[in-house]
Amino acid sequence: SAGEHLHDPVAVDRDARLREAAVLDVARVARAAPAGPSGGAQRMTAGVADPVRGLAELPAAWEQAVAAARAAVAEPRLGPVAQWSQIGPYRLLASLAADPVDDPAARTLLAPAHRELARTAEVFLDCAGQAGRAAAALGIHRQTLYYRLGRVEQLTGLDLDAGEDRLLLHMALKASRLA
């Protein structure tokens, strides 16, 4: 019967291999994308949802796949084919809202004029607040990092020594990529 088939280890293994092959096929197509209008390679992405067991679960799977594809656009290291189960914090951020983040504390920092400061803050937060690692990742001197982080605090009114302020800023920076 169909129910027994779902628990058959051979069928489960075969289904996993089929899913893996499909992901690899999509990745191959995405990498072989034709040139875009500007002449450069057109970046294609795709999202893969968790497996579902029935038609009633398809809307949720669709949302997962779309969120995974958006995460691959926001964070190229996740793509060109991003799997819902592997997009980390973007699972939460994608489920919060489809609208762009408009937090008053981060609004000024997210303006185009402050792109480098926003990048500095994001790298610093990605490095768990470790100044040495962040400065090395950015290719700047540690004192330059401290200066920029001071500017970030001035622009946002946030205290990067406070966990909740760091969390708010990190979420706003990551969510802005999804917009």
N, C-alpha and C positions, 0 to 999 in steps of 0.2 A: 504494500500500500504506500501511498505518498508520504504518510507520517513516518513509516519505517525508513524510507529512503533518506529522509532528512537527517537521521541519526547514523546512517551507515558510514563508517570511517573512510571507506574507499570513495564514496560519493562526495563526502566533505572534502577530502584531499583533492579529488578531481575538480570540484567547484573552486577551491582555492587556486589551483593551477590555472583554471580558465580565467578567473578574475585577474591574476597576475599577468597572464598573457594579454588580456584586454588593456590593462594599464600600460604595458610595454608598447602595444600597438598605438595607443593614443599618444604616448610620449614620442614615438618615432614620427608620427604625423606632425606633431607640434614642432619638433626640431627641424623638419624639412619644409617649414612654412615658406611660401614665396615672399619675395621682397614686398615691403609695404609701399605706400604712395611716396614716401620720402626717399626711397631707394635702399634703405637699410632693411635688414631682416625683420619681418613682421613677427612679433612675439605672440604666440598662441598659448593659451593655457586651458586646462580642463580640471574639473573636480570630480572626485570619486567618493561616493557615499558609503557608509557601512552597509553590509548586505541586509536585505529585508526578506521577510518570510511571507508576505502577502500584499495584495493590492492596496489594502488600507494603509500600509506603511509607506507607499510611494510618495505622497506629498512631503513627508518628513525627509525621505531620502533625497528628493529633489532639492530641498532647502540645504541639506548638508553638502550636496555636490556643488551648488551655486556658491555657498560660503567657502568651500575649499578652493574653487576656481578664483574667487575674489582674493583669497589669501595668497594664492600663487602669483597674482598680479602685484599685490602689495609687497610680498617678500619673495623675490625671485629664487632664493635658495630652496623654497618649497616646491617649485615647479620644474618643468612645465606642467606636470600632472601632479596635483596635490590630493592626498587622501585625507578625508575628514578626520580620521583617527590620528593623523600625524601633523595637524596644523597648530597644535598647542593652544596658546592663549587666544588665537583667532577664532576658535570654536565659541568661546564666551563672547568675544567682541562682536562677532557676526550675529549672534543671537540677540544682542541688546537692542540694536536698531539698524535699519538700513539707511537712515539719514546720516549726513555728515555730523561729526562731533562738533558741538559748539559750546564748549565749556568756557566760561568767562576767564578762568585762570590761564588756559592754554591758547585762547584766541589770538592774542598778540604774538606769541611765539610761533604760531602756525602761519603767520603772514609770510609771503614770499621774501620780504626784506630780511627775515630772521631765519632763513632756511638752514644756514650753517650752525646757528645756535641750537636749533631744533635737532639737527643731526648729532651735534655734540651731546646734548642731553639724552637722546635716545641711545647712543653708544655707551654713555656712562651708565645708564640704567640697565642696558643689556649686559654690561660687565659687572652687575651687582654692586655698583658704587665703588668699585676698585679703581682708584685713580690711575695707578700705574698701567693696568691693563687697558683702560679706556684711552689714555694718552698714546700708548703704543698702537692701538687699533686705529686711532685717528691720525697717527703720524705727527703728533705735536708734542711740545714740551709739557711737562706736568703743570708748570706755572701758567701756561696758556690755557690749559684745561680748567684750572681753578678760576682764572679770570672769566672765561666763558660761562662757567657754571654760576658765578656771581651775577653775571648779566642775565642769565636765565631766571635766577631768583628775583632780580629786580623787575624784569618784564612780567613775570607770572604772579608775583606775590607769594610764591610757594617757598617752603623751607625744605631743601633737599636733605636735611638731616632728619626730617619727620617722615616716618614710614607711609602714612596715609597720603601725604603730599607727593611722595615719590610714586606711589601707586597711581594716584590720579593723573599725574603727568605722563607716566609710562603708558597707561591705558589710552589717554588722549592722543599721544603720539602714534601709537600702533593703530588705533581706530581711524585716525586721519588718513592712513594709507589705504584703508578699505573704501573710503569715500570716492 
